[in-house]
Amino acid sequence: MQDLRDALPDGLASRLEAETGARIAAVRMRAGGGASRDGAELDLESQGILRAYLSFDTRRGGDPQRLVNFRREVAILRALSGPLADAGVAVPRVLAADPACLALLTGYVPGEANFNRLHDQAERRATALDFMRQLAALHALDVGAFELDGYGDPARAWTDSLQRIRALKAAVAERQGDPQILFALDWLERHAPPPPERIVVLHGDCGPGNFLYQGGRVTAHLDWELTRYGDPMEDLAMLCIRNLLQSFIPLPEAFAAYEAAGGAPADLARIRHHRLSNQLGFVASAQAAGSPEPPVLGMSLVYHAMHMRIMVESLAELAGVALAATPLPELPPGPNAASFEIALKDLRDVIVPGARDQQASEKAKGLARLVKFWRERERFGAAFDALETDEIGRMLGRRFADLADARAGLRRAVLDRSVDDEAMIHLCHRRAARETALMADAMGALSRTHFAPLAP
């Protein structure tokens, strides 16, 4: 057990104690409170011991948009555990909220978060159907009947969502970001669907991994960082994305359960559009704002590579472009291959087993993924850079000095809308195939995963 003053950010423990009126008696650090957060279990002492969970993020405390997201998260959790408790959406009770550290302290809720650990098929199905019932209950809330801090005007929700795409594109362009991401954002802007029939409260990142379950029921929906008003199909699209990481029940069955519980009919065209939009939100936001230090860098690179590959596949499906296999060069191991293998052996056999807590173990595993990437980058990096430079040059009809120069030229062409959509999608696909090859050993099964079918 760590001393709480060392385990938590400076001043946070005192502020939480002042708000709760309880003394923090114990702190047990955990791997994370969501993909972008640190986490800890706390024991609060006040007329007995209360078990609680703390998530916090000191990397993005000054980000204005993150502060807005934090306000929304706190608002919906307080509403659903308070005046809207009879709505049928299970959430943890808010005990304290600290905007300075984006820290949220909630009551401890029993349950397991990893849906992959649930092997009993009857219980899996019961849990998944309960999740869809609760999602339909969330979407059934009358957004005109109450006000949520930070959510804004529901009448502007669809216009705001389209503006977010344009603003994200402008921010990525200003930071001279990835032309592949810029192109996908531009394509979305040019192919936006009509407004939805109804605006609802969205979870924003719903699906397996972001809820707790026990005994065939969902005991709490977690990680409301992306909650907002919007099209209900956006949450169904997020379910598709989270299904990449933790397998759910077949999506047609999930959609049917959602509809049976009063949810809107699943609009597959809108779901496909929102799948791409949501994935772009993950990969583009970091470029737009500048990437903060992630909790586990190795896993962040793995997820980025996965999302970039599947994003291109989704874009090709929406645009009606058939993708072909990308040939990869055969090259011998790099000059430092033996050193990389020694480092991996040390991490696997000594460092990870000897890690004293969950957080240290996860960091070590993330470092192992980085070593695998560095090994493959040494082996293939120069060849892959040359291939992409040549492909961009042939598409744009000019020669480039190096890959950085080529991507800068491609960025200008994307912003000028002077690239052919189909040719650009093929170029993005070849690049994604090569970058997946660099990360394949670190990614494991994620290098081969695809979206599950939306229809039978």
Secondary structure, DSSP 8 states (H G I E B T S, - for coil): ---HHHHS-TTHHHHHHHHHS-EEEEEEEES-SSTT-EEEEEEEESSSEEEEEEEE-SSSTT-HHHHHHHHHHHHHHHHHTTTTGGGS-----EEEEEGGGTEEEEE---SB--GGG---HHHHHHHHHHHHHHHHHHHHS-TTSS--TT---GGGHHHHHHHHHHHHHHHHHHTT--HHHHHHHHHHHHT-----S--EEE-SS-STTSEEEETTEEEEE---TT-EEE-HHHHHHHHHHHTTTS--S-HHHHHHHHHHTT-----HHHHHHHHHHHHHHHHHHHHHH-----SSHHHHHHHHHHHHHHHHHHHHHHHT--------------TTHHHHHHHHHHIIIIIHHH-SSHHHHHHHHHHHHHHHHHHHHHHHHHHHHHHHHHHHHHHHTS--SSHHHHHHHHHHHHHHT-S-HHHHHHHHHHHHHHHHHHHHHHHGGGGT-----S--
